[in-house]
Amino acid sequence: MHYAGEAKDWVVASHELHGLKRLIEIMKQVDPEKGAMVDGFLLGNFNSIDAAIEHKNIKSFQKSLEHTVESCNSYHVAVGSPSMKVVLNARDALSIRHSHDLSKSDKPGKHTHTHN
């Protein structure tokens, strides 16, 4: 969606946005609590992106996308995955299709094994 919007390919950007919305609907079915939470974090942002796409407004699209990334990262912190960070710069991302930060992450919580 990000790259399609930057290229002003509004049809593909819209398609990708609707794919994300479908994933949230699936998430609400699989884990209703976290699904509702992610929906709360992203619904307003997705509506702003949708409006920017509809009006073909690149500046609004980019601003809405930045707010969406902030919300995604806030959600990851809220659910206990602070090391999972969404990024917009391809140089910092795992891949174009998986836009998460490449930096080293800490394992969550204390993990120990006991051997008797």
SVG drawing of the C-alpha trace seen along z (x, -y; Angstrom):
<svg xmlns="http://www.w3.org/2000/svg" viewBox="-15 -17 36 52">
<polyline fill="none" stroke="black" stroke-width="0.4" points="0.0,0.0 2.8,-2.3 4.7,-1.9 1.5,-2.0 0.5,-5.3 3.9,-6.8 3.6,-5.8 0.0,-7.3 -1.3,-3.9 -4.5,-4.4 -6.2,-1.2 -3.4,1.0 -3.2,-1.2 -6.9,-0.7 -6.6,3.1 -3.8,3.4 -5.8,1.3 -8.8,3.5 -6.5,6.6 -5.4,5.2 -9.0,4.6 -9.8,8.2 -6.9,9.4 -8.3,7.4 -11.7,9.0 -10.0,12.4 -8.1,11.4 -11.3,10.4 -12.6,13.9 -9.5,15.7 -8.8,13.6 -11.8,11.3 -10.0,9.3 -6.8,8.5 -8.8,8.1 -11.0,5.5 -7.9,3.8 -6.1,3.6 -9.4,2.4 -9.5,-0.4 -5.9,-1.3 -6.2,-1.4 -9.8,-2.2 -9.4,-5.9 -6.1,-5.7 -7.6,-3.3 -10.5,-5.7 -8.0,-8.6 -6.0,-6.5 -9.2,-5.5 -10.2,-9.1 -6.7,-10.1 -6.9,-7.3 -10.4,-8.3 -9.3,-11.9 -5.9,-10.9 -4.2,-13.2 -0.6,-12.1 0.2,-14.5 -2.8,-13.3 -1.9,-9.7 1.6,-10.0 0.5,-11.8 -2.2,-9.2 0.3,-6.4 2.8,-7.9 0.0,-8.0 -0.9,-4.4 2.7,-3.3 2.8,-5.0 -0.5,-3.3 0.8,0.1 3.9,-0.3 1.8,-1.5 -0.3,1.6 2.8,3.9 3.9,2.3 0.4,2.7 0.3,6.4 3.8,7.1 5.8,7.1 7.7,3.8 10.6,5.1 8.3,5.5 8.4,2.1 6.8,1.2 9.0,-1.1 8.4,-3.0 12.0,-3.2 12.8,-0.1 16.4,-0.2 15.4,0.4 12.9,3.1 13.1,6.9 11.7,6.8 9.3,4.8 6.4,7.1 7.4,7.4 8.1,3.8 9.4,4.5 12.6,3.1 15.7,5.2 17.3,4.3 18.2,6.9 15.3,7.7 15.3,8.9 13.5,12.0 10.3,11.2 10.3,11.9 12.5,14.3 12.9,17.6 14.5,20.4 14.7,24.1 15.1,26.3 16.6,29.7 16.2,32.2"/>
</svg>
